[in-house]
């Protein structure tokens, strides 16, 4: 994440600013711009959203969103993949998916970029867990591994191809191994 040196502003002021590309996040009064996604990050993100939605969307149990701004608990962050239980997806007055999500995701997935500070990304995952998120993943494409963060439990480090990645109950019929996840990087 790239920190933009500015004065501290309020969350309300931040939300009035135009969106940036790549997205900026509001954390503890500071604006921190996420790094531009690169190849490995992009393919993992796209495949995860497609795979998760392929399992949950037909049954209307959940929906996965790429790069969705989630504002709650005094922060406004943009997880690489945010998964929401179907009944928790905000809707507008017409019954369509809302543009603004002022709530936590049920499952947050972050994909570490080479120049990204892992500690800051972990803090975002922990923030989500503190507000009700059921599971967080930190995917590291350079060290093919995933750290799963269940709420109020020890993180789980997965590094073997045959390791089955834990998923929250709302996506219980998704079965994905570490080998399958990182297999998406091969042409």
C-alpha positions as MATLAB code, in Angstrom:
seq = 'XXXXXXXXXXXXXXXXXXXXXXXXXXXXXXXXXXXXXXXXXXXXXXXXXXXXXXXXXXXXXXXXXXXXXXXXXXXXXXXXXXXXXXXXXXXXXXXXXXXXXXXXXXXXXXXXXXXXXXXXXXXXXXXXXXXXXXXXXXXXXXXXXXXXXXXXXXXXXXXXXXXXXXXXXXXXXXXXXXXXXXXXXXX';
ca = [
       0.000    0.000    0.000;
       1.223    3.458   -0.827;
       0.694    6.042    1.886;
      -0.333    9.457    0.589;
       1.130   12.108    2.905;
      -1.748   14.358    3.901;
      -3.305   15.819    6.982;
      -5.571   13.482    8.893;
      -9.138   13.744    7.667;
     -12.442   12.341    8.838;
     -14.067    9.283    7.321;
     -16.881   11.487    6.031;
     -14.354   13.758    4.258;
     -12.624   10.735    2.761;
     -15.881    9.333    1.398;
     -16.513   12.633   -0.422;
     -13.211   12.397   -2.316;
     -13.212   10.995   -5.873;
     -12.243    7.345   -6.212;
      -8.645    6.646   -7.154;
      -7.156    3.988   -9.412;
      -6.023    1.821   -7.778;
      -8.367    2.238   -4.841;
      -7.443    4.158   -1.717;
      -8.410    3.024    1.750;
      -9.156    5.052    4.868;
      -7.412    3.661    7.945;
      -6.971    5.520   11.225;
      -7.402    8.953    9.675;
      -4.971    8.301    6.825;
      -5.462    7.634    3.146;
      -3.490    4.639    1.922;
      -3.549    3.770   -1.762;
      -3.458    0.085   -2.654;
      -0.825   -1.013   -5.189;
      -1.842   -1.593   -8.789;
      -2.687   -5.296   -9.187;
      -0.207   -7.290  -11.235;
      -0.595  -10.526  -13.198;
      -0.613  -13.118  -10.404;
      -2.857  -10.964   -8.244;
      -5.311  -10.338  -11.088;
      -5.691  -13.967  -12.161;
      -6.113  -15.206   -8.585;
      -8.699  -12.517   -7.856;
     -10.670  -13.187  -11.030;
     -10.643  -16.959  -10.632;
     -11.655  -16.733   -6.967;
     -14.634  -14.488   -7.709;
     -15.729  -16.723  -10.608;
     -15.256  -19.964   -8.651;
     -16.974  -18.740   -5.490;
     -19.897  -17.252   -7.443;
     -20.209  -20.459   -9.473;
     -20.901  -22.317   -6.234;
     -22.979  -19.804   -4.259;
     -24.850  -17.632   -6.759;
     -27.152  -20.349   -8.207;
     -28.331  -21.223   -4.682;
     -28.463  -17.559   -3.616;
     -26.408  -18.246   -0.493;
     -23.722  -15.609   -1.050;
     -22.062  -13.375   -3.622;
     -18.371  -12.566   -4.175;
     -17.349   -9.045   -5.215;
     -13.919   -7.950   -6.507;
     -12.483   -4.674   -5.159;
     -15.634   -3.620   -3.279;
     -15.427   -0.680   -0.865;
     -16.639   -1.735    2.577;
     -17.098    1.042    5.145;
     -17.633    0.101    8.788;
     -16.045    0.504   12.199;
     -14.446    3.844   11.332;
     -12.579    2.466    8.292;
     -13.208    2.242    4.587;
     -11.284   -0.598    2.967;
     -11.353   -2.390   -0.374;
     -10.710   -6.121    0.039;
      -9.461   -7.904   -3.069;
     -12.492  -10.201   -2.742;
     -15.406   -9.538   -0.390;
     -18.011  -12.276    0.023;
     -21.419  -11.433    1.472;
     -24.169  -13.772    2.613;
     -27.093  -13.293    0.222;
     -29.407  -11.896    2.892;
     -26.756   -9.330    3.974;
     -26.166   -7.807    0.534;
     -27.305   -4.172    0.710;
     -30.034   -3.266   -1.767;
     -31.377    0.058   -2.992;
     -35.013    1.217   -3.032;
     -35.591   -0.724   -6.294;
     -34.324   -3.998   -4.838;
     -31.082   -3.886   -6.828;
     -27.634   -4.363   -5.326;
     -26.673   -1.099   -3.646;
     -23.616    0.874   -4.663;
     -22.601    1.596   -1.066;
     -21.748   -1.203    1.376;
     -21.616    0.217    4.916;
     -20.994   -3.157    6.492;
     -18.373   -5.871    6.875;
     -17.997   -8.789    4.455;
     -18.752  -12.278    5.723;
     -15.485  -13.468    4.159;
     -12.594  -11.196    3.249;
      -9.807  -12.286    0.923;
      -6.590  -10.325    0.407;
      -3.920  -11.175   -2.155;
      -0.507   -9.862   -1.211;
       1.267   -7.815   -3.868;
       5.097   -7.764   -3.946;
       5.370   -4.157   -2.719;
       2.537   -4.417   -0.198;
       3.070   -4.266    3.552;
       1.777   -7.564    4.942;
       1.187   -6.105    8.397;
      -1.208   -3.466    7.053;
      -3.131   -6.089    5.095;
      -3.366   -8.337    8.178;
      -4.672   -5.364   10.178;
      -7.487   -4.978    7.643;
      -8.362   -8.677    7.947;
      -8.349   -8.440   11.757;
     -10.530   -5.307   11.598;
     -13.075   -7.279    9.570;
     -12.980  -10.181   12.050;
     -13.540   -7.779   14.953;
     -16.778   -6.595   13.320;
     -18.291   -9.955   12.403;
     -16.450  -11.378    9.395;
     -16.493  -15.184    9.559;
     -13.138  -15.820    7.846;
     -10.193  -13.975    6.365;
      -7.597  -15.233    3.894;
      -4.214  -13.739    3.166;
      -2.886  -15.222   -0.076;
       0.815  -14.872   -0.847;
       1.504  -15.748   -4.502;
       5.283  -15.411   -4.112;
       5.449  -17.958   -1.262;
       2.588  -20.093   -2.483;
       0.730  -20.061    0.802;
      -2.470  -18.944    2.457;
      -2.958  -17.841    6.026;
      -6.562  -18.365    7.075;
      -7.884  -16.222    9.909;
     -10.909  -17.762   11.627;
     -12.533  -15.474   14.213;
     -11.117  -15.802   17.731;
      -8.819  -18.683   16.764;
      -5.189  -19.208   15.926;
      -4.448  -18.419   12.250;
      -3.945  -21.458   10.025;
      -0.891  -21.527    7.742;
      -1.388  -23.583    4.580;
       1.566  -24.334    2.307;
       1.115  -27.861    0.958;
      -0.567  -28.440   -2.411;
      -2.995  -30.961   -0.913;
      -4.092  -28.619    1.918;
      -7.836  -27.959    1.685;
      -8.551  -24.279    2.175;
     -11.024  -23.539    4.969;
     -14.172  -21.693    3.926;
     -16.988  -20.142    5.946;
     -20.202  -22.127    6.432;
     -22.111  -20.055    3.859;
     -19.736  -21.454    1.199;
     -19.383  -24.924    2.709;
     -19.846  -26.668   -0.652;
     -16.724  -24.978   -2.067;
     -13.780  -27.403   -1.978;
     -10.486  -25.883   -3.048;
      -6.955  -27.062   -2.368;
      -3.869  -24.895   -2.264;
      -2.635  -26.725   -5.373;
      -5.826  -25.839   -7.262;
      -5.609  -22.191   -6.155;
      -2.028  -21.723   -7.293;
      -2.615  -23.949  -10.332;
      -4.539  -20.984  -11.774;
      -1.159  -19.237  -12.184;
       0.072  -21.816  -14.701;
      -0.625  -21.376  -18.414;
];
